Amino acid sequence: MRPKSDTLTGQELEIMKVIWPRGQATVREVYDELRSKRAVAYTTVQTMMNILETKGHLKREPGEKAHVYAPVRPQQIVVRSMVREFVNRVFDGSARPLLVHLLKEKGLTERERRELQKLLDKEE
């Protein structure tokens, strides 16, 4: 049996990105927002939100007309965990190759370079 992972699938992350800024949402609210961007079935959103609840990412409470789902952990903590897991899996735990890859592939604007330099100076 695989150990439990904090990493979200693409669809799960898409749903969480709708809920995190709101603090809570119904299936209908998430469906409406996702539907404004792409075709998606209401039942798919409902199923995915139930899966997220089962996995411990959402908690469900009865609302006035429909269940209301709220995130269990803040976005920053989940993203940090996902990045850490990615770095461990792909780069054997070293962030340096990831940074080098990002610099070579994407490049940085002057503003991003200054911000990164500030972060590096702060760490020293």
Residue, then its C-alpha position, 0 to 999 in steps of 0.5 A: m500500500r502506498p503511503k498517503s500523499d499530500t500531492l493533489t491531482g490536477q483536477e483536485l488542485e483546480i478545485m482547491k484553487v477555487i475554494w481556498p480564496r473563498g474559505q468555503a464553497t458549495v459544489r454549485e459554486v465550485y461548478d459554476e466557477l470551473r464551468s466559466k473556464r471549461a466544460v465540466a459536469y456537475t457530478t464530476v465536481q461533486t465526486m471530486m469534492n467528495i474524494l477531497e473530503t475522503k482524502g482529508h483535504l476538505k471538510r463538509e458541513p451542512g449548509e442552509k440549502a447545500h453542504v458547504y466544503a472548507p479546506v482543512r489546511p491552508q494553501q501555503i502549507v499544501v503547496r509547500s508540501m507538494v513542492r517538497e514532494f516534487v523536489n524529493r521525487v524528481f531532484d533527489g531532495s536538492a532544490r538547486p537543479l530545479l532552480v537551475h532548470l527554471l532559470k534556463e527554461k523560463g528566465l527571470t525578469e529583472r524584477e524577479r532577479r532582484e526579488l530572488q537576490k533579496l531572498l538569497d541575501k536574507e538567508e545568508 
